[in-house]
Amino acid sequence: MATDAQGNPLFFNSSATVTVQEPSRELLVEKIQALDTRLEQQILRNHGNFPRLTSCDDLSIKNGSAVVTLDPLDNLGKVDVVCEFNEEGKSWTVLQNRFDGSVDFYRSFQDYENGFGNMTGEFWMGLQTLRRLVQTGYFDLEIDMVSNAGEHYNRTYSNFTIGPGPGYALSVSGYDDKNRGLSYNSGRDFTAYDNNTGCARDYHGGFWYSGCTQVNLNGRWGVPGQESISWSEIHSFDNFWMTETTMKFRPSQ
């Protein structure tokens, strides 16, 4: 400590003036552009490091399901889908899922074209996305069902696809359902209540109706009768209906 001649401590008052100079707008823009460039370069590097996912079959996962972003080969943009995996690692892409009636399937054609619902619950994929994913190659279609009596049913068709819009005509074969399953609907366009005032309204849903149908997987949930979720090959719709349905597809092996 400093002191005077008599040994007394000396105290000093001091101050400093600090001037902060903000960067110019041009400098800020330049820095932001540099960050954008670095980010784009990182995205390109990451794209090179990770393979392109064009279908659920590109993933090697066992058991369970997940929402996955796919980049279809048509290069029209990415889509989110639900992939389902079994114990052997076989994968399926889920087209439709129903189990509690929380989502109303009595919808317009546009809704069926675009898709609706919640991918973590009940949903319909959408005809546009479905067409993009099945327009090349050969596919199996599997339908899993549970009745109001708790009985489980499964049907698999080995040849499945749909045509282009606006009709998205169903093409399905490879399982002998005695013309009382989906084969009855094969060749028919998809219709809903606003572009088919007959079948879609009578059966309370949207489907590939064919004067009218033997299958009504998008019908009214939780009720018996003509409007119910039904499959005629399994049982008539009198006092019998499906409480759970899942439609899913995968490339044929």
C-alpha positions as CSV (number, residue, x, y, z in Angstrom):
1,M,0.0,0.0,0.0
2,A,1.3,3.5,-0.9
3,T,1.9,6.0,2.0
4,D,2.8,9.6,2.3
5,A,5.9,11.1,4.0
6,Q,4.4,10.6,7.4
7,G,3.5,7.0,6.7
8,N,-0.2,7.6,6.2
9,P,-1.9,5.4,3.6
10,L,-2.7,7.1,0.4
11,F,-6.1,6.5,-1.4
12,F,-6.6,7.2,-5.1
13,N,-9.8,7.8,-7.0
14,S,-9.6,6.5,-10.5
15,S,-12.0,6.0,-13.4
16,A,-11.9,4.7,-16.9
17,T,-14.1,5.3,-19.9
18,V,-14.9,2.1,-21.9
19,T,-16.3,2.5,-25.4
20,V,-18.2,-0.4,-26.9
21,Q,-18.3,-0.4,-30.7
22,E,-21.2,-2.5,-32.1
23,P,-20.4,-4.4,-35.3
24,S,-21.9,-3.0,-38.4
25,R,-24.9,-4.5,-40.1
26,E,-22.8,-5.5,-43.0
27,L,-20.4,-7.4,-40.7
28,L,-23.3,-9.2,-39.0
29,V,-24.8,-10.2,-42.4
30,E,-21.4,-11.5,-43.4
31,K,-21.1,-13.6,-40.3
32,I,-24.6,-15.0,-40.7
33,Q,-23.9,-16.0,-44.3
34,A,-20.7,-17.7,-43.2
35,L,-22.6,-19.7,-40.6
36,D,-25.2,-20.7,-43.2
37,T,-22.5,-21.9,-45.5
38,R,-20.9,-24.0,-42.8
39,L,-24.3,-25.4,-41.9
40,E,-25.1,-26.3,-45.6
41,Q,-21.6,-28.0,-45.9
42,Q,-22.3,-30.0,-42.7
43,I,-25.7,-31.1,-44.0
44,L,-24.1,-32.3,-47.3
45,R,-21.5,-34.2,-45.3
46,N,-24.1,-35.8,-43.2
47,H,-26.1,-36.7,-46.3
48,G,-23.1,-38.5,-47.6
49,N,-22.5,-40.3,-44.3
50,F,-26.1,-41.7,-44.0
51,P,-27.8,-43.9,-46.6
52,R,-30.9,-42.8,-48.3
53,L,-34.0,-44.4,-46.8
54,T,-36.5,-45.1,-49.5
55,S,-38.6,-47.7,-47.7
56,C,-39.0,-49.3,-44.2
57,D,-37.2,-52.3,-45.6
58,D,-33.9,-50.2,-45.6
59,L,-33.9,-50.4,-41.8
60,S,-32.7,-53.3,-39.7
61,I,-34.8,-53.2,-36.5
62,K,-36.4,-56.0,-34.6
63,N,-39.8,-55.6,-32.8
64,G,-41.9,-52.5,-32.4
65,S,-42.8,-49.6,-34.6
66,A,-41.5,-46.2,-35.3
67,V,-42.3,-43.0,-37.3
68,V,-39.7,-42.8,-40.0
69,T,-38.9,-40.2,-42.6
70,L,-38.5,-41.8,-46.1
71,D,-37.1,-40.3,-49.2
72,P,-38.9,-42.1,-52.1
73,L,-37.2,-42.8,-55.4
74,D,-39.6,-40.4,-57.3
75,N,-37.6,-37.5,-55.8
76,L,-40.8,-35.6,-55.0
77,G,-39.8,-34.9,-51.4
78,K,-39.7,-36.8,-48.1
79,V,-42.6,-38.3,-46.3
80,D,-43.2,-39.5,-42.7
81,V,-44.5,-43.1,-42.4
82,V,-45.0,-45.7,-39.6
83,C,-42.7,-48.7,-40.0
84,E,-43.6,-51.9,-38.1
85,F,-41.0,-54.5,-37.4
86,N,-41.3,-58.1,-36.2
87,E,-38.9,-60.4,-34.3
88,E,-37.1,-61.5,-37.5
89,G,-36.5,-57.9,-38.5
90,K,-39.1,-58.0,-41.3
91,S,-40.5,-54.6,-41.9
92,W,-43.9,-53.3,-43.0
93,T,-45.2,-49.8,-43.9
94,V,-48.5,-49.1,-42.2
95,L,-51.2,-47.8,-44.4
96,Q,-54.1,-47.8,-41.9
97,N,-54.5,-48.3,-38.2
98,R,-57.7,-48.4,-36.1
99,F,-58.2,-49.6,-32.6
100,D,-60.4,-47.3,-30.4
101,G,-62.6,-45.1,-32.6
102,S,-60.8,-41.9,-31.7
103,V,-60.5,-40.8,-35.3
104,D,-63.5,-40.3,-37.5
105,F,-63.0,-42.1,-40.9
106,Y,-66.2,-40.7,-42.5
107,R,-64.1,-38.1,-44.4
108,S,-64.0,-36.3,-47.7
109,F,-62.0,-37.7,-50.7
110,Q,-59.4,-34.9,-50.2
111,D,-58.8,-36.1,-46.7
112,Y,-58.3,-39.7,-47.9
113,E,-56.0,-38.4,-50.6
114,N,-53.9,-36.3,-48.2
115,G,-54.1,-38.6,-45.2
116,F,-55.4,-37.9,-41.7
117,G,-55.2,-38.9,-38.0
118,N,-52.2,-39.3,-35.7
119,M,-49.3,-41.6,-36.6
120,T,-49.0,-42.6,-32.9
121,G,-52.7,-43.5,-32.8
122,E,-55.4,-44.1,-35.4
123,F,-54.6,-42.8,-38.9
124,W,-54.9,-43.2,-42.7
125,M,-51.6,-42.7,-44.6
126,G,-53.1,-40.9,-47.6
127,L,-53.6,-42.1,-51.2
128,Q,-51.0,-39.8,-52.6
129,T,-48.2,-41.1,-50.3
130,L,-49.4,-44.7,-50.8
131,R,-49.2,-44.3,-54.6
132,R,-45.7,-42.9,-54.4
133,L,-44.5,-45.8,-52.3
134,V,-46.0,-48.6,-54.4
135,Q,-45.8,-47.3,-57.9
136,T,-42.7,-49.4,-58.8
137,G,-42.1,-53.0,-57.9
138,Y,-44.2,-55.7,-56.3
139,F,-45.8,-55.6,-52.9
140,D,-47.5,-57.8,-50.3
141,L,-50.5,-56.4,-48.5
142,E,-51.3,-57.7,-45.0
143,I,-54.4,-57.0,-43.0
144,D,-54.5,-57.8,-39.3
145,M,-57.9,-57.7,-37.6
146,V,-59.5,-58.3,-34.1
147,S,-63.2,-58.8,-33.8
148,N,-65.6,-57.6,-31.1
149,A,-65.4,-61.2,-29.7
150,G,-61.6,-60.9,-29.3
151,E,-60.8,-63.2,-32.2
152,H,-57.7,-62.4,-34.3
153,Y,-57.6,-62.7,-38.1
154,N,-54.9,-62.2,-40.7
155,R,-55.1,-61.9,-44.5
156,T,-52.1,-61.5,-46.9
157,Y,-52.3,-60.7,-50.6
158,S,-49.1,-61.3,-52.5
159,N,-49.8,-58.8,-55.3
160,F,-50.8,-55.3,-54.3
161,T,-50.6,-51.8,-55.7
162,I,-52.8,-48.8,-56.5
163,G,-53.0,-46.8,-59.7
164,P,-52.4,-43.0,-60.1
165,G,-54.8,-40.3,-59.1
166,P,-57.5,-39.2,-59.3
167,G,-58.9,-42.7,-59.0
168,Y,-56.1,-44.6,-57.3
169,A,-57.6,-47.9,-58.5
170,L,-56.9,-50.9,-56.3
171,S,-55.1,-53.9,-57.7
172,V,-54.9,-56.9,-55.4
173,S,-54.6,-60.6,-55.8
174,G,-52.7,-63.6,-54.4
175,Y,-55.2,-64.8,-51.7
176,D,-58.3,-66.9,-52.4
177,D,-61.0,-65.0,-50.5
178,K,-63.8,-66.5,-52.7
179,N,-64.5,-63.0,-53.9
180,R,-65.7,-62.1,-50.5
181,G,-62.6,-60.1,-49.4
182,L,-60.5,-57.5,-51.1
183,S,-60.5,-59.3,-54.4
184,Y,-64.1,-58.1,-54.8
185,N,-62.9,-54.5,-54.7
186,S,-59.9,-55.0,-57.1
187,G,-60.0,-52.8,-60.1
188,R,-62.2,-50.2,-58.5
189,D,-61.5,-46.5,-57.8
190,F,-61.3,-45.1,-54.3
191,T,-64.4,-43.1,-53.4
192,A,-65.7,-41.1,-50.4
193,Y,-69.0,-39.5,-49.5
194,D,-68.4,-36.4,-51.6
195,N,-67.6,-38.3,-54.9
196,N,-69.8,-41.3,-54.4
197,T,-73.2,-40.5,-53.0
198,G,-74.2,-44.2,-52.9
199,C,-71.8,-46.8,-51.4
200,A,-69.6,-44.4,-49.4
201,R,-72.6,-42.9,-47.6
202,D,-74.4,-46.3,-47.2
203,Y,-71.3,-47.8,-45.7
204,H,-70.2,-44.7,-43.8
205,G,-66.6,-44.6,-45.0
206,G,-64.2,-44.2,-47.8
207,F,-62.9,-47.2,-49.7
208,W,-62.5,-48.9,-53.1
209,Y,-66.2,-49.5,-53.1
210,S,-67.6,-51.9,-55.8
211,G,-71.4,-51.9,-55.8
212,C,-70.9,-51.8,-52.9
213,T,-68.4,-54.0,-51.0
214,Q,-67.5,-57.2,-49.1
215,V,-64.9,-55.3,-47.0
216,N,-65.5,-52.1,-45.1
217,L,-62.3,-51.4,-43.1
218,N,-62.9,-47.7,-43.0
219,G,-66.5,-47.9,-41.8
220,R,-68.0,-46.7,-38.5
221,W,-66.1,-48.0,-35.4
222,G,-67.8,-49.9,-32.6
223,V,-71.2,-50.7,-34.2
224,P,-72.8,-53.7,-35.9
225,G,-74.6,-53.6,-39.2
226,Q,-73.8,-52.4,-42.7
227,E,-71.8,-49.4,-41.6
228,S,-69.6,-51.4,-39.4
229,I,-65.9,-52.4,-39.9
230,S,-66.5,-55.7,-41.6
231,W,-65.0,-58.5,-43.8
232,S,-67.7,-60.7,-45.3
233,E,-65.4,-63.7,-46.0
234,I,-64.8,-64.0,-42.2
235,H,-68.3,-63.2,-41.0
236,S,-71.5,-61.3,-41.9
237,F,-71.8,-57.9,-40.3
238,D,-74.8,-59.0,-38.1
239,N,-73.7,-58.7,-34.5
240,F,-70.1,-59.0,-35.6
241,W,-67.6,-56.3,-36.4
242,M,-63.9,-55.6,-36.2
243,T,-62.6,-53.4,-33.4
244,E,-59.0,-53.3,-34.5
245,T,-57.6,-53.3,-38.1
246,T,-54.1,-52.6,-39.5
247,M,-53.4,-52.5,-43.2
248,K,-49.7,-52.7,-44.1
249,F,-47.5,-53.5,-47.1
250,R,-43.9,-54.4,-47.9
251,P,-41.9,-55.3,-51.1
252,S,-42.6,-58.9,-52.2
253,Q,-39.7,-61.3,-51.4
